Amino acid sequence: MVGRDYRFEISKSVPKCMKPFVLKLRPFYESYVGWYYSLKITRMIPRFWFKIRHGNTRRYALFTDHPIAFESPDHKFPYGTANDNSRNKAFNRSFYRIAKEFGYARPYEILDLGCAGGGLVRTFISDGHNALGLEGSDYCKKRGKFEWGVIPNNLFTCDVTKPFTIKAAGQYACFDMITAWEHLEHIHQRDLSQLLDNIKNHLCGIFVCSISHISDVHGGFELHQTVKPIEWWDELFTQHGFTKRNDILEKFNGNFVRAEPNSSFRVFEYYPRVGKK
């Protein structure tokens, strides 16, 4: 264990006010046993601290027969999941302005599909709202990576191309906004219909997404299963009952969570005919 910079490990996971105390444990790190247990403690601190500050956030329950997307190339070679923990506070602020304009009730409810490290979910919770993330691979969950070790009750693994149900306080959850950043193209074309049905079953507002239009090969796996022009995606969403809202798209002023080259941004609106289930 010699040569490892524990201060860097601590700086990523411990609140600023507690760093001086934790750094005093440095001599204990020199033994393997000391390193093992003190590192476990430092990883528990952010979870404990976050729970104190945001312990009243809504608890969600996920019901699915497919907790992991075993057939997905992203599970077999979790390149994005292992590296992405995207967030953008400017996006959050833009959404809050839009939500206020359209009269959404606070706290807002947000669902992030393909959430990877869960960074976006954590920022919404930190702002006092209710948020949940779904990820097809269990790579981060097994390792407690990124935000999975901090907000485990708000991040779940799930194959979003199979039927699933989300409930909160015993009632079917209906989200003000569902997001998917560089996610839709990872879904095979034959599974998109079920994915859009899942979105409609949980949406009472807007769906915001970015879609890549180029191939993406890693480890011998083609991760982008559906590479189509943006006009094809517009038609697909329209056929499934969504309404494209370019006016809302403009209100984000280009503040999005992901901004990859050769990607397009879209906002679609959907409200269930009979309100919340």
C-alpha positions in Angstrom: 0.0 0.0 0.0 3.1 2.3 0.1 2.9 5.3 -2.2 -0.9 5.6 -2.4 -2.2 9.2 -1.9 -4.9 8.7 0.7 -5.4 12.5 1.0 -6.8 12.4 -2.5 -9.1 9.5 -1.7 -10.3 11.4 1.4 -10.7 14.7 -0.4 -13.2 13.1 -2.8 -15.4 11.6 -0.1 -15.3 13.5 3.1 -17.0 16.9 3.9 -14.6 19.8 4.2 -15.2 20.4 7.9 -14.2 16.8 8.7 -11.0 16.5 6.6 -8.5 17.7 9.3 -9.8 15.1 11.7 -9.7 12.2 9.2 -6.3 13.2 7.9 -4.9 12.6 11.4 -5.6 8.9 10.9 -2.9 8.9 8.2 -0.3 7.0 10.3 -2.9 4.2 10.9 -3.1 3.8 7.1 0.4 2.4 6.9 -0.7 -1.1 7.9 -3.0 -3.1 5.6 -5.5 -3.6 8.3 -5.5 0.1 9.1 -5.8 1.0 5.4 -8.7 -1.4 4.9 -10.8 -0.3 7.9 -10.1 3.4 7.7 -10.9 3.5 4.0 -14.2 1.8 4.7 -14.9 4.4 7.3 -14.0 7.3 5.0 -16.4 5.9 2.4 -19.2 5.6 5.1 -18.8 9.3 6.1 -20.3 10.9 3.0 -23.2 8.5 3.1 -23.8 9.3 6.8 -23.4 13.0 6.2 -25.7 13.1 3.2 -28.4 11.2 5.1 -28.3 13.8 7.9 -28.8 16.6 5.4 -31.2 15.0 3.0 -32.7 12.1 5.1 -36.3 13.2 4.3 -36.0 12.6 0.5 -38.7 10.4 -0.9 -38.1 6.7 -0.9 -38.9 4.8 -4.1 -39.5 1.2 -4.6 -38.7 -0.5 -7.9 -40.6 -3.6 -9.1 -39.1 -5.6 -12.0 -38.3 -9.1 -13.1 -35.2 -7.9 -14.8 -32.9 -6.1 -12.3 -29.9 -6.2 -14.7 -29.6 -5.7 -18.5 -27.6 -8.9 -19.0 -28.1 -8.9 -22.8 -26.8 -5.3 -23.1 -23.3 -4.7 -24.5 -23.0 -2.0 -21.8 -23.3 -4.6 -19.1 -20.8 -6.9 -20.8 -18.4 -4.1 -21.3 -19.5 -1.2 -19.0 -17.3 1.5 -20.4 -19.8 4.4 -19.9 -21.0 3.2 -16.5 -17.5 2.8 -15.2 -16.4 6.3 -16.3 -19.4 8.7 -16.4 -20.8 10.6 -13.4 -22.2 13.6 -15.3 -23.9 16.6 -13.8 -24.5 20.2 -14.6 -26.0 22.6 -12.1 -26.8 25.0 -14.9 -29.2 22.3 -16.3 -30.8 22.0 -12.9 -31.4 25.7 -12.6 -32.8 25.9 -16.1 -35.3 23.1 -15.3 -36.3 24.9 -12.1 -37.2 28.0 -14.0 -39.2 25.9 -16.5 -40.9 23.9 -13.8 -41.9 27.1 -12.0 -43.2 28.6 -15.2 -45.4 25.6 -16.0 -46.6 25.3 -12.4 -45.0 22.0 -11.3 -45.5 21.3 -7.6 -42.4 21.4 -5.4 -40.5 19.3 -4.6 -40.0 18.2 -8.1 -39.8 14.5 -9.1 -37.0 13.5 -11.5 -36.0 10.1 -13.0 -32.7 9.6 -14.8 -32.4 6.6 -17.2 -28.9 5.2 -17.7 -27.8 7.2 -14.7 -24.2 5.6 -14.6 -22.5 7.1 -11.5 -25.7 8.9 -10.3 -24.2 12.4 -10.2 -27.2 14.1 -11.7 -29.6 12.3 -9.2 -27.4 13.5 -6.3 -27.5 17.1 -7.4 -31.3 17.1 -7.5 -31.5 15.6 -4.1 -29.0 18.1 -2.7 -31.3 20.9 -4.1 -34.2 19.5 -2.0 -36.0 17.5 -4.7 -36.9 13.9 -5.2 -34.8 12.0 -7.7 -34.2 8.4 -8.8 -31.7 6.9 -11.2 -31.9 3.6 -13.1 -28.8 1.9 -14.6 -28.7 -1.4 -16.6 -25.2 -2.5 -15.4 -24.4 -3.3 -11.8 -20.7 -2.3 -12.2 -20.9 0.8 -10.0 -23.3 -0.8 -7.5 -21.0 -3.7 -6.8 -18.1 -1.3 -6.2 -20.0 1.4 -4.4 -18.5 3.8 -7.0 -19.3 7.4 -7.5 -22.7 8.2 -5.8 -23.8 4.5 -5.4 -22.1 4.4 -2.0 -23.7 7.7 -0.9 -27.4 7.5 -2.1 -28.0 3.7 -2.5 -31.7 4.2 -1.9 -32.1 6.5 -4.9 -30.0 4.4 -7.4 -31.3 1.1 -8.8 -30.2 -1.4 -11.4 -32.9 -2.3 -13.9 -33.2 -3.4 -17.5 -35.3 -0.4 -18.8 -36.2 -2.3 -22.0 -38.4 -4.7 -19.9 -41.5 -3.8 -18.0 -40.9 -2.2 -14.6 -42.9 -0.2 -12.1 -41.8 2.5 -9.6 -43.8 3.3 -6.5 -43.4 5.9 -3.8 -45.4 5.7 -0.5 -47.4 2.8 -2.0 -48.5 4.9 -5.0 -47.4 4.7 -8.6 -44.7 7.3 -9.2 -45.2 9.9 -11.9 -42.2 12.1 -12.6 -42.2 15.8 -13.6 -39.1 15.1 -15.8 -37.4 12.0 -17.1 -33.9 12.4 -18.6 -31.7 10.1 -20.7 -28.2 11.3 -21.6 -26.6 9.5 -24.5 -28.7 6.5 -23.6 -31.4 5.9 -26.3 -28.8 4.9 -28.9 -27.6 2.1 -26.6 -31.0 0.4 -26.9 -31.6 -2.1 -29.7 -34.3 -1.0 -32.1 -36.5 -3.9 -31.2 -36.6 -2.8 -27.6 -37.4 0.8 -28.1 -41.1 0.4 -28.1 -41.1 -1.1 -24.6 -38.7 1.6 -23.3 -41.0 4.3 -24.6 -44.0 2.6 -22.9 -42.0 2.5 -19.7 -41.3 6.2 -20.0 -45.0 7.0 -20.6 -46.1 4.9 -17.6 -43.9 7.1 -15.3 -44.1 10.6 -16.9 -46.3 13.5 -16.1 -44.3 16.2 -17.8 -41.3 16.4 -20.0 -38.7 13.9 -21.3 -35.3 15.5 -21.9 -32.6 13.6 -23.8 -29.4 13.7 -25.9 -29.0 11.2 -28.7 -25.8 10.3 -30.4 -25.8 9.5 -34.2 -22.4 7.8 -34.5 -21.0 4.3 -33.9 -19.2 3.7 -30.6 -17.0 0.6 -30.3 -15.2 -0.4 -27.1 -13.6 -3.7 -26.2 -14.9 -5.2 -29.4 -18.5 -4.3 -28.5 -20.7 -1.9 -30.5 -22.3 0.0 -27.7 -24.6 2.1 -29.9 -27.2 -0.4 -31.0 -29.5 2.1 -32.8 -27.7 4.7 -34.9 -30.3 6.8 -36.7 -30.7 10.5 -37.8 -32.6 12.7 -35.4 -35.6 12.9 -37.8 -36.0 9.1 -37.3 -36.1 9.6 -33.5 -38.6 12.5 -33.8 -41.0 10.2 -35.8 -40.6 7.4 -33.3 -41.6 9.5 -30.4 -44.5 11.1 -32.3 -45.8 7.6 -33.2 -45.8 6.7 -29.5 -47.9 9.7 -28.5 -45.2 12.2 -27.4 -45.3 15.9 -28.4 -42.0 17.5 -29.4 -41.5 20.8 -27.6 -38.9 22.9 -29.3 -40.1 25.9 -27.2 -39.1 24.2 -24.0 -35.8 23.0 -25.5 -34.8 26.6 -26.2 -35.6 27.6 -22.5 -32.6 25.4 -21.4 -30.3 27.8 -23.3 -28.0 25.0 -24.2 -27.4 23.9 -20.6 -27.5 20.2 -20.8 -25.8 17.4 -18.8 -24.0 15.8 -21.7 -22.8 17.6 -24.8 -21.1 14.9 -26.9 -20.0 15.6 -30.5 -22.6 14.5 -33.2 -25.4 14.5 -30.7 -28.8 16.1 -30.7 -31.0 17.3 -27.9 -34.7 16.9 -27.6 -37.6 17.7 -25.3 -40.8 15.7 -25.6 -43.9 16.1 -23.5 -46.3 13.5 -22.3 -49.2 13.5 -19.9 -51.3 10.4 -19.1 -54.9 10.7 -20.2 -56.3 9.9 -16.8 -53.7 11.6 -14.7 -51.5 9.7 -12.3 -52.2 6.1 -11.8 
